[in-house]
Amino acid sequence: MITISRVLRMPRGNALMIGVGGSGKTSTCRLAAFSSGLKLFTLTMARNYGMEALLENLKELYENCVVRPKVFMFNDSHVVQENFLEVINTVLTNAMVFGLYGEGDKDDLIRPLKNDMKRDQVPHSEEWNYYLEKLKDNLHLCMCFSPAGDTLRDRCRNFPGLVSNTVID
């Protein structure tokens, strides 16, 4: 728990927790988030949960995360479609999922950071980059996966951000 808590306190700290079912991965993630003073965000799965619902949940997370750091807990049961991991891999490597927002939405996203940008004297042309850097610093992804079978090995091979941009516990 201490390792995960330390990772979540670091800017851009992401964790990949590996353990068999029932070993306490999600409980450890919840406890580490609480002890670090971070709010936890997780997906609420429904019967027809698909890519559109995942992207909507990411929009909600991004809008809240830029103001205050959050932990996004993602586990095996959230992988309804294998292309969800492509989105998670993009979040780990770039923070922003391409095509998630239109050009007109950017002004609304940047608005909560206007005072910080004035204080830091950020030029208008660099506002979006400032937003992305703030998002990368405040978004902490904690993934809880099981090592059973070949699934984890295949996922790590197909989505290298799962390994290269996380601390593995």
C-alpha atoms as an extended CHARMM CRD file, in Angstrom:
* protein
*
       169  EXT
         1         1  MET       CA              0.0000000000        0.0000000000        0.0000000000  PROA      1               0.0000000000
         2         2  ILE       CA              2.8710000000        2.3440000000        0.7690000000  PROA      2               0.0000000000
         3         3  THR       CA              4.3290000000        1.9340000000       -2.7130000000  PROA      3               0.0000000000
         4         4  ILE       CA              1.0210000000        2.7170000000       -4.4000000000  PROA      4               0.0000000000
         5         5  SER       CA              0.4030000000        5.6670000000       -2.0870000000  PROA      5               0.0000000000
         6         6  ARG       CA              3.8450000000        7.0560000000       -2.9270000000  PROA      6               0.0000000000
         7         7  VAL       CA              3.2200000000        6.6170000000       -6.6570000000  PROA      7               0.0000000000
         8         8  LEU       CA             -0.1280000000        8.4030000000       -6.4670000000  PROA      8               0.0000000000
         9         9  ARG       CA              1.4430000000       11.3790000000       -4.6970000000  PROA      9               0.0000000000
        10        10  MET       CA              3.9690000000       11.8820000000       -7.5110000000  PROA      10              0.0000000000
        11        11  PRO       CA              3.0200000000       14.0840000000      -10.4640000000  PROA      11              0.0000000000
        12        12  ARG       CA              2.1630000000       11.7880000000      -13.3750000000  PROA      12              0.0000000000
        13        13  GLY       CA              2.2730000000        8.7900000000      -11.0630000000  PROA      13              0.0000000000
        14        14  ASN       CA              0.4800000000        5.7700000000      -12.5010000000  PROA      14              0.0000000000
        15        15  ALA       CA              0.3830000000        2.2380000000      -11.1260000000  PROA      15              0.0000000000
        16        16  LEU       CA             -0.1710000000       -1.2250000000      -12.5400000000  PROA      16              0.0000000000
        17        17  MET       CA             -1.1410000000       -3.6220000000       -9.7640000000  PROA      17              0.0000000000
        18        18  ILE       CA             -0.9090000000       -7.3000000000      -10.6050000000  PROA      18              0.0000000000
        19        19  GLY       CA             -2.4300000000      -10.0140000000       -8.4450000000  PROA      19              0.0000000000
        20        20  VAL       CA             -4.8840000000      -12.8690000000       -8.5680000000  PROA      20              0.0000000000
        21        21  GLY       CA             -8.5500000000      -12.2060000000       -7.9310000000  PROA      21              0.0000000000
        22        22  GLY       CA             -9.3480000000      -11.4750000000       -4.3110000000  PROA      22              0.0000000000
        23        23  SER       CA             -5.7980000000      -10.4390000000       -3.3920000000  PROA      23              0.0000000000
        24        24  GLY       CA             -6.8730000000       -6.8810000000       -2.5020000000  PROA      24              0.0000000000
        25        25  LYS       CA             -5.7380000000       -4.8510000000       -5.5150000000  PROA      25              0.0000000000
        26        26  THR       CA             -8.7980000000       -2.6010000000       -5.6460000000  PROA      26              0.0000000000
        27        27  SER       CA             -8.9520000000       -2.2740000000       -1.8590000000  PROA      27              0.0000000000
        28        28  THR       CA             -5.2890000000       -1.2630000000       -1.8160000000  PROA      28              0.0000000000
        29        29  CYS       CA             -5.8910000000        1.2830000000       -4.5740000000  PROA      29              0.0000000000
        30        30  ARG       CA             -8.8610000000        2.7490000000       -2.7090000000  PROA      30              0.0000000000
        31        31  LEU       CA             -6.9230000000        2.9210000000        0.5590000000  PROA      31              0.0000000000
        32        32  ALA       CA             -3.8590000000        4.4760000000       -1.1190000000  PROA      32              0.0000000000
        33        33  ALA       CA             -6.0310000000        7.1050000000       -2.8050000000  PROA      33              0.0000000000
        34        34  PHE       CA             -7.7480000000        7.9200000000        0.4730000000  PROA      34              0.0000000000
        35        35  SER       CA             -4.4980000000        8.1330000000        2.4260000000  PROA      35              0.0000000000
        36        36  SER       CA             -3.0440000000       10.4100000000       -0.2640000000  PROA      36              0.0000000000
        37        37  GLY       CA             -6.0460000000       12.7240000000       -0.0300000000  PROA      37              0.0000000000
        38        38  LEU       CA             -7.1550000000       12.0150000000       -3.5990000000  PROA      38              0.0000000000
        39        39  LYS       CA            -10.6620000000       11.4190000000       -4.8950000000  PROA      39              0.0000000000
        40        40  LEU       CA            -11.2570000000        8.0990000000       -6.6180000000  PROA      40              0.0000000000
        41        41  PHE       CA            -12.9540000000        7.8410000000      -10.0110000000  PROA      41              0.0000000000
        42        42  THR       CA            -14.0500000000        4.5080000000      -11.4030000000  PROA      42              0.0000000000
        43        43  LEU       CA            -16.2890000000        3.3980000000      -14.2190000000  PROA      43              0.0000000000
        44        44  THR       CA            -19.8690000000        2.4310000000      -13.4810000000  PROA      44              0.0000000000
        45        45  MET       CA            -20.5560000000       -0.5010000000      -15.7220000000  PROA      45              0.0000000000
        46        46  ALA       CA            -23.9810000000       -1.0290000000      -17.2600000000  PROA      46              0.0000000000
        47        47  ARG       CA            -25.3720000000       -3.6640000000      -19.5660000000  PROA      47              0.0000000000
        48        48  ASN       CA            -24.6850000000       -1.8100000000      -22.8300000000  PROA      48              0.0000000000
        49        49  TYR       CA            -21.4770000000       -0.1030000000      -21.7220000000  PROA      49              0.0000000000
        50        50  GLY       CA            -19.3720000000        0.5990000000      -24.7930000000  PROA      50              0.0000000000
        51        51  MET       CA            -16.7720000000        2.9030000000      -26.2640000000  PROA      51              0.0000000000
        52        52  GLU       CA            -19.1130000000        5.9080000000      -26.3210000000  PROA      52              0.0000000000
        53        53  ALA       CA            -19.8470000000        5.5430000000      -22.6060000000  PROA      53              0.0000000000
        54        54  LEU       CA            -16.1260000000        5.1850000000      -21.8430000000  PROA      54              0.0000000000
        55        55  LEU       CA            -15.3330000000        8.3920000000      -23.7160000000  PROA      55              0.0000000000
        56        56  GLU       CA            -18.1230000000       10.2360000000      -21.8830000000  PROA      56              0.0000000000
        57        57  ASN       CA            -16.7190000000        9.0410000000      -18.5620000000  PROA      57              0.0000000000
        58        58  LEU       CA            -13.2670000000       10.2470000000      -19.6170000000  PROA      58              0.0000000000
        59        59  LYS       CA            -14.6940000000       13.6690000000      -20.4420000000  PROA      59              0.0000000000
        60        60  GLU       CA            -16.2100000000       13.8470000000      -16.9670000000  PROA      60              0.0000000000
        61        61  LEU       CA            -12.9040000000       12.7740000000      -15.4230000000  PROA      61              0.0000000000
        62        62  TYR       CA            -10.8800000000       15.3210000000      -17.4150000000  PROA      62              0.0000000000
        63        63  GLU       CA            -13.1850000000       18.2010000000      -16.4840000000  PROA      63              0.0000000000
        64        64  ASN       CA            -12.7770000000       17.4400000000      -12.7780000000  PROA      64              0.0000000000
        65        65  CYS       CA             -9.1780000000       16.2940000000      -12.8170000000  PROA      65              0.0000000000
        66        66  VAL       CA             -7.6080000000       19.4760000000      -14.1360000000  PROA      66              0.0000000000
        67        67  VAL       CA             -8.7590000000       21.4010000000      -11.0550000000  PROA      67              0.0000000000
        68        68  ARG       CA             -7.9480000000       18.7590000000       -8.4390000000  PROA      68              0.0000000000
        69        69  PRO       CA             -5.8930000000       15.5320000000       -8.7080000000  PROA      69              0.0000000000
        70        70  LYS       CA             -7.8570000000       12.3090000000       -9.0520000000  PROA      70              0.0000000000
        71        71  VAL       CA             -7.1780000000        8.5970000000       -9.1750000000  PROA      71              0.0000000000
        72        72  PHE       CA             -8.7930000000        6.6980000000      -12.0390000000  PROA      72              0.0000000000
        73        73  MET       CA             -9.0930000000        3.0450000000      -11.0250000000  PROA      73              0.0000000000
        74        74  PHE       CA             -9.3830000000        0.6750000000      -13.9630000000  PROA      74              0.0000000000
        75        75  ASN       CA             -9.5250000000       -3.1000000000      -13.5590000000  PROA      75              0.0000000000
        76        76  ASP       CA            -10.0270000000       -6.2840000000      -15.5710000000  PROA      76              0.0000000000
        77        77  SER       CA            -13.8040000000       -6.1370000000      -15.3320000000  PROA      77              0.0000000000
        78        78  HSD       CA            -13.7940000000       -2.7290000000      -17.0780000000  PROA      78              0.0000000000
        79        79  VAL       CA            -12.2750000000       -4.2130000000      -20.2270000000  PROA      79              0.0000000000
        80        80  VAL       CA            -15.5840000000       -4.9400000000      -21.9290000000  PROA      80              0.0000000000
        81        81  GLN       CA            -13.9880000000       -4.4500000000      -25.3280000000  PROA      81              0.0000000000
        82        82  GLU       CA            -10.2840000000       -4.9120000000      -25.9800000000  PROA      82              0.0000000000
        83        83  ASN       CA            -10.1260000000       -1.4890000000      -27.6790000000  PROA      83              0.0000000000
        84        84  PHE       CA            -10.7870000000        0.0840000000      -24.2530000000  PROA      84              0.0000000000
        85        85  LEU       CA             -7.1290000000       -0.6860000000      -23.5730000000  PROA      85              0.0000000000
        86        86  GLU       CA             -6.1630000000        1.3210000000      -26.6330000000  PROA      86              0.0000000000
        87        87  VAL       CA             -7.8380000000        4.3370000000      -25.0240000000  PROA      87              0.0000000000
        88        88  ILE       CA             -6.1550000000        3.6040000000      -21.6760000000  PROA      88              0.0000000000
        89        89  ASN       CA             -2.7980000000        3.2590000000      -23.4480000000  PROA      89              0.0000000000
        90        90  THR       CA             -3.3580000000        6.6780000000      -25.0360000000  PROA      90              0.0000000000
        91        91  VAL       CA             -4.2730000000        8.1860000000      -21.6620000000  PROA      91              0.0000000000
        92        92  LEU       CA             -1.0420000000        6.8030000000      -20.2060000000  PROA      92              0.0000000000
        93        93  THR       CA              1.1830000000        8.0120000000      -23.0210000000  PROA      93              0.0000000000
        94        94  ASN       CA             -0.4410000000       11.3050000000      -24.1000000000  PROA      94              0.0000000000
        95        95  ALA       CA             -3.0490000000       12.0710000000      -21.4120000000  PROA      95              0.0000000000
        96        96  MET       CA             -5.5090000000       13.2890000000      -24.0590000000  PROA      96              0.0000000000
        97        97  VAL       CA             -7.5230000000       10.9330000000      -26.2510000000  PROA      97              0.0000000000
        98        98  PHE       CA             -7.4980000000       12.3160000000      -29.7610000000  PROA      98              0.0000000000
        99        99  GLY       CA            -10.8780000000       13.4430000000      -31.0510000000  PROA      99              0.0000000000
       100       100  LEU       CA            -12.4150000000       13.4540000000      -27.5770000000  PROA      100             0.0000000000
       101       101  TYR       CA            -13.0790000000       17.1930000000      -27.7400000000  PROA      101             0.0000000000
       102       102  GLY       CA            -13.8490000000       19.5040000000      -30.6190000000  PROA      102             0.0000000000
       103       103  GLU       CA            -12.0140000000       22.7670000000      -31.2170000000  PROA      103             0.0000000000
       104       104  GLY       CA            -14.8450000000       24.7580000000      -29.6030000000  PROA      104             0.0000000000
       105       105  ASP       CA            -14.7270000000       22.6960000000      -26.4060000000  PROA      105             0.0000000000
       106       106  LYS       CA            -11.1410000000       23.6680000000      -25.6390000000  PROA      106             0.0000000000
       107       107  ASP       CA            -12.0900000000       27.1270000000      -24.3690000000  PROA      107             0.0000000000
       108       108  ASP       CA            -14.5140000000       25.6200000000      -21.8530000000  PROA      108             0.0000000000
       109       109  LEU       CA            -11.8550000000       23.1880000000      -20.6440000000  PROA      109             0.0000000000
       110       110  ILE       CA             -9.2200000000       25.8900000000      -20.2270000000  PROA      110             0.0000000000
       111       111  ARG       CA            -11.5320000000       28.3080000000      -18.3690000000  PROA      111             0.0000000000
       112       112  PRO       CA            -10.9170000000       26.8700000000      -14.8290000000  PROA      112             0.0000000000
       113       113  LEU       CA             -7.1700000000       27.4160000000      -15.2950000000  PROA      113             0.0000000000
       114       114  LYS       CA             -7.3070000000       31.0490000000      -16.4830000000  PROA      114             0.0000000000
       115       115  ASN       CA             -6.1530000000       32.4870000000      -13.1390000000  PROA      115             0.0000000000
       116       116  ASP       CA             -3.2470000000       30.0530000000      -12.9600000000  PROA      116             0.0000000000
       117       117  MET       CA             -2.2690000000       30.9020000000      -16.5300000000  PROA      117             0.0000000000
       118       118  LYS       CA             -2.2740000000       34.6270000000      -15.7630000000  PROA      118             0.0000000000
       119       119  ARG       CA             -0.1630000000       34.0280000000      -12.6740000000  PROA      119             0.0000000000
       120       120  ASP       CA              2.3190000000       31.9010000000      -14.6530000000  PROA      120             0.0000000000
       121       121  GLN       CA              2.2120000000       34.3440000000      -17.6090000000  PROA      121             0.0000000000
       122       122  VAL       CA              1.2690000000       31.6840000000      -20.1340000000  PROA      122             0.0000000000
       123       123  PRO       CA              0.8980000000       33.0950000000      -23.6610000000  PROA      123             0.0000000000
       124       124  HSD       CA             -2.4340000000       32.5240000000      -25.3930000000  PROA      124             0.0000000000
       125       125  SER       CA             -0.8150000000       30.2100000000      -27.9340000000  PROA      125             0.0000000000
       126       126  GLU       CA              0.4080000000       27.9140000000      -25.1300000000  PROA      126             0.0000000000
       127       127  GLU       CA             -2.8400000000       27.6360000000      -23.1520000000  PROA      127             0.0000000000
       128       128  TRP       CA             -3.7870000000       24.2050000000      -24.4980000000  PROA      128             0.0000000000
       129       129  ASN       CA             -0.3170000000       22.8330000000      -23.7560000000  PROA      129             0.0000000000
       130       130  TYR       CA             -0.5760000000       24.2270000000      -20.2190000000  PROA      130             0.0000000000
       131       131  TYR       CA             -3.9170000000       22.4540000000      -19.8270000000  PROA      131             0.0000000000
       132       132  LEU       CA             -2.4300000000       19.1600000000      -21.0400000000  PROA      132             0.0000000000
       133       133  GLU       CA              0.5420000000       19.4220000000      -18.6850000000  PROA      133             0.0000000000
       134       134  LYS       CA             -1.7720000000       20.1370000000      -15.7480000000  PROA      134             0.0000000000
       135       135  LEU       CA             -3.9400000000       17.1790000000      -16.7640000000  PROA      135             0.0000000000
       136       136  LYS       CA             -0.9110000000       14.8750000000      -16.9590000000  PROA      136             0.0000000000
       137       137  ASP       CA              0.2200000000       15.9840000000      -13.4940000000  PROA      137             0.0000000000
       138       138  ASN       CA             -3.2150000000       15.5540000000      -11.8850000000  PROA      138             0.0000000000
       139       139  LEU       CA             -4.4350000000       12.3260000000      -13.4920000000  PROA      139             0.0000000000
       140       140  HSD       CA             -3.2890000000        9.1780000000      -11.7120000000  PROA      140             0.0000000000
       141       141  LEU       CA             -4.2690000000        5.8990000000      -13.3280000000  PROA      141             0.0000000000
       142       142  CYS       CA             -4.2880000000        2.8220000000      -11.1110000000  PROA      142             0.0000000000
       143       143  MET       CA             -4.8740000000       -0.3660000000      -13.0630000000  PROA      143             0.0000000000
       144       144  CYS       CA             -5.6600000000       -3.6410000000      -11.3050000000  PROA      144             0.0000000000
       145       145  PHE       CA             -5.0830000000       -6.7070000000      -13.4850000000  PROA      145             0.0000000000
       146       146  SER       CA             -4.8890000000      -10.4300000000      -12.8930000000  PROA      146             0.0000000000
       147       147  PRO       CA             -1.8650000000      -12.4130000000      -14.1320000000  PROA      147             0.0000000000
       148       148  ALA       CA             -3.9510000000      -15.5320000000      -14.7610000000  PROA      148             0.0000000000
       149       149  GLY       CA             -3.6300000000      -16.9320000000      -18.2690000000  PROA      149             0.0000000000
       150       150  ASP       CA             -1.9860000000      -15.2190000000      -21.2200000000  PROA      150             0.0000000000
       151       151  THR       CA             -4.2830000000      -12.1890000000      -21.2270000000  PROA      151             0.0000000000
       152       152  LEU       CA             -2.0180000000       -9.8490000000      -19.2460000000  PROA      152             0.0000000000
       153       153  ARG       CA              1.0530000000      -10.7990000000      -21.2590000000  PROA      153             0.0000000000
       154       154  ASP       CA             -0.7740000000      -10.1710000000      -24.5410000000  PROA      154             0.0000000000
       155       155  ARG       CA             -2.1440000000       -6.8430000000      -23.2900000000  PROA      155             0.0000000000
       156       156  CYS       CA              1.2790000000       -5.6370000000      -22.1640000000  PROA      156             0.0000000000
       157       157  ARG       CA              2.7320000000       -6.6110000000      -25.5190000000  PROA      157             0.0000000000
       158       158  ASN       CA             -0.0370000000       -4.9140000000      -27.5290000000  PROA      158             0.0000000000
       159       159  PHE       CA             -0.2710000000       -1.7870000000      -25.3670000000  PROA      159             0.0000000000
       160       160  PRO       CA              3.2610000000       -0.8440000000      -24.2520000000  PROA      160             0.0000000000
       161       161  GLY       CA              2.1110000000        2.1870000000      -22.2390000000  PROA      161             0.0000000000
       162       162  LEU       CA              0.7230000000       -0.2270000000      -19.6410000000  PROA      162             0.0000000000
       163       163  VAL       CA              4.2830000000       -1.1890000000      -18.7440000000  PROA      163             0.0000000000
       164       164  SER       CA              6.4350000000        1.7720000000      -19.7500000000  PROA      164             0.0000000000
       165       165  ASN       CA              4.3600000000        4.5400000000      -18.0990000000  PROA      165             0.0000000000
       166       166  THR       CA              3.4610000000        2.8340000000      -14.8360000000  PROA      166             0.0000000000
       167       167  VAL       CA              5.0480000000        1.5820000000      -11.6480000000  PROA      167             0.0000000000
       168       168  ILE       CA              4.3330000000       -2.1160000000      -11.4420000000  PROA      168             0.0000000000
       169       169  ASP       CA              3.4470000000       -3.6600000000       -8.0820000000  PROA      169             0.0000000000
